[in-house]
Amino acid sequence: MTGTITRLPDLGWMLRPLTGIPGVRHTVVVSEDGLRLGHASAENLSGPVTGLSIADAESLSAAGAAMVMTGRSTGALLFGPGVGTRQLMLETDQGFVLFTHAGVGAHLGVATDLDADVGLVAQQMQLLVAKIGAHLSSLPRDEAAATS
């Protein structure tokens, strides 16, 4: 039996409102298993990464999924099994990276400059997820299709 591979729709267009926030550089939607579901970069960026190529966004998606899983494991160790992870934040000497739950099996990630209002960015991420969370969800793969 032969399986078919279907192309996932690129959800990058949904992320454009976030790239308009001052200080936001890049956004990505990631499936729980690290697949890039969509990405967008702000316009007229300067610095080492002025735009995410598909390859860059795929690497970021894999790293983001690993970061989310590490956060989930850490939460379970500290607060017990089944604890929910709502948001993760990484601070570097160049900016911030935030990941938040964005629906079933999906996470939304945003990279900002140091001078970004991280509180505003986190709030806008939550508003975006509330508006379009159903589109950001990545349902588990069908076991029957996975074994074919």
C-alpha positions as CSV (number, residue, x, y, z in Angstrom):
1,M,0.0,0.0,0.0
2,T,1.4,3.4,-0.9
3,G,0.8,6.5,1.2
4,T,0.4,10.0,-0.1
5,I,2.2,13.0,1.2
6,T,0.1,16.2,1.4
7,R,1.7,19.6,1.6
8,L,0.8,21.5,4.7
9,P,-0.6,25.0,4.1
10,D,1.8,27.8,5.0
11,L,0.3,29.8,7.8
12,G,2.8,32.6,7.6
13,W,0.2,35.1,6.4
14,M,-1.5,34.8,9.8
15,L,1.6,36.0,11.5
16,R,1.9,39.4,9.8
17,P,0.2,41.4,12.6
18,L,2.9,40.3,15.0
19,T,5.7,41.4,12.6
20,G,4.3,44.9,12.7
21,I,4.9,45.3,16.5
22,P,8.0,47.4,17.1
23,G,11.0,45.2,17.9
24,V,9.5,41.9,16.6
25,R,11.9,40.3,14.1
26,H,10.6,36.9,13.2
27,T,7.6,34.7,13.9
28,V,7.1,31.0,13.4
29,V,4.3,28.4,13.9
30,V,5.6,25.0,14.9
31,S,4.0,21.6,15.2
32,E,4.7,19.7,18.4
33,D,7.1,17.4,16.5
34,G,9.1,20.3,15.1
35,L,7.6,20.9,11.6
36,R,7.3,24.4,10.3
37,L,3.7,25.3,9.7
38,G,4.4,28.9,8.8
39,H,6.8,31.8,9.3
40,A,7.2,35.5,8.7
41,S,9.8,38.2,9.2
42,A,9.4,41.9,9.7
43,E,10.3,44.1,6.8
44,N,13.5,46.2,6.6
45,L,15.5,44.3,9.2
46,S,19.2,44.9,9.7
47,G,21.7,42.7,11.6
48,P,22.8,39.1,11.1
49,V,19.4,37.6,10.2
50,T,17.4,40.0,8.1
51,G,14.8,37.4,7.0
52,L,14.2,33.7,7.7
53,S,14.6,31.4,4.7
54,I,12.5,28.3,4.7
55,A,15.6,26.3,5.7
56,D,16.2,28.8,8.6
57,A,12.5,28.6,9.7
58,E,12.6,24.8,9.6
59,S,15.7,24.8,11.8
60,L,14.1,27.3,14.2
61,S,10.9,25.1,14.3
62,A,12.9,22.0,15.3
63,A,14.8,24.0,17.9
64,G,11.6,25.6,19.2
65,A,9.9,22.2,19.5
66,A,12.9,20.9,21.5
67,M,12.8,24.0,23.7
68,V,9.0,23.5,24.4
69,M,9.5,19.8,25.2
70,T,12.4,20.7,27.6
71,G,10.1,23.3,29.3
72,R,7.4,20.7,29.6
73,S,9.7,18.2,31.1
74,T,11.1,20.8,33.5
75,G,7.6,21.8,34.6
76,A,6.7,18.1,35.2
77,L,9.8,17.6,37.4
78,L,9.1,20.7,39.4
79,F,5.3,20.6,39.6
80,G,4.2,17.1,38.9
81,P,3.1,15.2,35.8
82,G,0.4,16.7,33.7
83,V,1.3,20.3,34.4
84,G,0.6,22.6,31.5
85,T,3.2,24.8,30.0
86,R,1.8,28.1,28.8
87,Q,4.8,30.1,27.7
88,L,8.5,30.0,27.5
89,M,11.0,32.9,27.2
90,L,14.6,32.8,26.3
91,E,16.7,36.0,26.8
92,T,19.9,36.4,24.9
93,D,22.3,39.4,24.6
94,Q,20.6,40.2,21.3
95,G,16.9,39.8,22.1
96,F,14.2,37.6,23.3
97,V,12.5,34.4,22.0
98,L,9.0,33.6,23.2
99,F,7.0,30.4,22.6
100,T,3.4,29.9,23.5
101,H,0.8,27.1,23.1
102,A,-1.2,27.9,20.0
103,G,-3.7,25.1,19.7
104,V,-3.7,21.3,19.6
105,G,-0.2,20.2,18.8
106,A,1.1,23.7,17.8
107,H,3.2,26.5,19.2
108,L,3.7,30.1,18.2
109,G,7.2,31.5,18.4
110,V,8.4,35.1,18.2
111,A,11.9,36.6,18.2
112,T,12.4,40.2,19.2
113,D,15.1,42.8,19.6
114,L,16.2,43.8,23.1
115,D,14.2,47.0,23.1
116,A,10.9,45.3,22.3
117,D,8.1,45.5,24.8
118,V,8.0,41.8,25.7
119,G,4.8,42.2,27.7
120,L,3.0,43.7,24.7
121,V,4.4,41.0,22.4
122,A,3.2,38.2,24.7
123,Q,-0.2,39.9,25.0
124,Q,-0.5,40.2,21.2
125,M,0.6,36.5,20.8
126,Q,-2.2,35.5,23.1
127,L,-4.7,37.6,21.2
128,L,-3.6,36.1,17.9
129,V,-3.9,32.6,19.3
130,A,-7.4,33.4,20.5
131,K,-8.4,34.6,17.1
132,I,-6.9,32.0,14.9
133,G,-6.0,29.1,17.3
134,A,-8.1,26.6,15.3
135,H,-6.0,27.4,12.2
136,L,-2.8,27.0,14.2
137,S,-3.6,23.6,15.5
138,S,-1.7,20.6,14.2
139,L,-3.7,17.4,14.8
140,P,-1.9,14.2,15.6
141,R,-1.0,12.1,12.5
142,D,-3.3,9.2,11.7
143,E,-1.7,6.0,13.0
144,A,-3.0,4.1,10.0
145,A,-1.4,6.5,7.6
146,A,1.9,6.5,9.5
147,T,2.2,2.7,9.2
148,S,1.3,2.5,5.5
